[in-house]
Amino acid sequence: MADQYDLLVIGAGPGGYVAAIRGAQLGMKVAIVEREHMAGICSNWGCIPTKALLRSAEIYGHMSHAKDYGLTATQFGFDLDGIVKRSRAIAAQMNNGVQFLMKKNKIDIIWGEATITKPGEIKVAPSKKPVVQPQGPVPKNALGEGTYKAKNIIIATGARPRVLPGIEPDGDKIWTYFEALKPAEMPKSLVVMGSGAIGIEFASFYRSLGADVTVIELLPQILPVEDAEISGLARKRLEKRGIKFLTEAKVANVEKTASGIVAHVETKDGKTQEIAGDKLISAVGVQCNIEGLGLETVGVKTERGAIVIDHYGKTNIDGLWAIGDVAGPPMLAHKAEHEAVITVEKIAGLNVHGLDETKVPGCTYCEPQVASVGLTEAKAKELGREIKVGRFPFVGNGKAIALGEPDGLVKTIFDAKTGELLGAHMVGAEVTELIQGFVVAMNLETTEEDLMHTIFPHPTLSETMKESVLDAYGRALNI
């Protein structure tokens, strides 16, 4: 007889485990199905371990410029194996933490691969991948193969690296972020294909440790989803650090050699250029994990490789929901977590607000950091909005100068008629922490007047945010 639940969640990444916890908080009997590891790609192979690597690179960079701070550090270096081990240990800690949360909230963990056989029912088969259990082997009494039923099923199976035909990763010379996270040795030269957040973060990390890095991007600007002005400033800073860029260029094919790879690149003028490297990182985006779930059997609608949902996570089939990367962009962990809460509360019959994708912040943790929320200047104009734009450079901020981080910019975009904050865009030190101030402001429907009358502490980098608002209305004080 099939086990009966109020809620079954397929996938234990950021969206899935948060959905399970919120369901349990609301009194539901919940189970979560996972085929490989708790906490998903984000904590095991993405968001968290990459930040651990970048933190090591950041500290190494500070040591390299100790003299600029009146300090002496003549004998220092890096242990690549130690850097990787630290990153992997942090990933294991996150994995363990999610397992603890499942136990704390009395959520059943079902190990294996789920297929939806009909609305309200799944079958779980043994996983084709080894289950990752940092705390030890899977308990003998853990749930696994079998049939399970639930009033509602949430699909949260995430996404995986996109593979381009003819440039398939081999785990040796052509990497995805999986291999890039745990290099056995430091490459002397590296080609990065794609300049989104993943590509730029790895380019920044490897350049910090001395690799010769070339980034190839199909579109005219790097970090294509960002405001063009911010992207341009980020590119200048990254180029100053020694990273080379080829934009409006396409990797036609990759030749493997005895010593590494040669990327054959087609440029916008129709010419072909050869770029050699020890390794190539393929960072051309991700694709949704929709295969093998039985979506076709039950008639779940998909579009462009993603499950189609409304603003509450509902699919076209009653009782079936989808959240996170598998439901399409923006493919961000915090968006998945927020969707999880919205969807579960909708299932519970609570009065909830649907997801507003214009208020989902984006962060890139390279050096310099990049962060944004809302409309870019170009998009606001495209939508026909009459706007006021404010800018404030970090060089006008005392804290930035004291930190030795004077290169940066905060840019704000307002509706000229109503004072509505339409977008905020930043490049510079710690902007991934600062951006949340503007996210809160947008969610509270804050106007320029509200922000102008808000006291920002001194000395802080956050003062650049207020000054940018003031500048939009011709009232900047420190520039």
Order of alpha helices (4+ residues) and beta strands (2+ residues): beta-alpha-beta-alpha-alpha-alpha-beta-beta-beta-beta-beta-beta-alpha-beta-alpha-beta-alpha-beta-beta-beta-beta-beta-beta-alpha-beta-beta-beta-alpha-beta-beta-alpha-beta-alpha-beta-beta-alpha-alpha-alpha
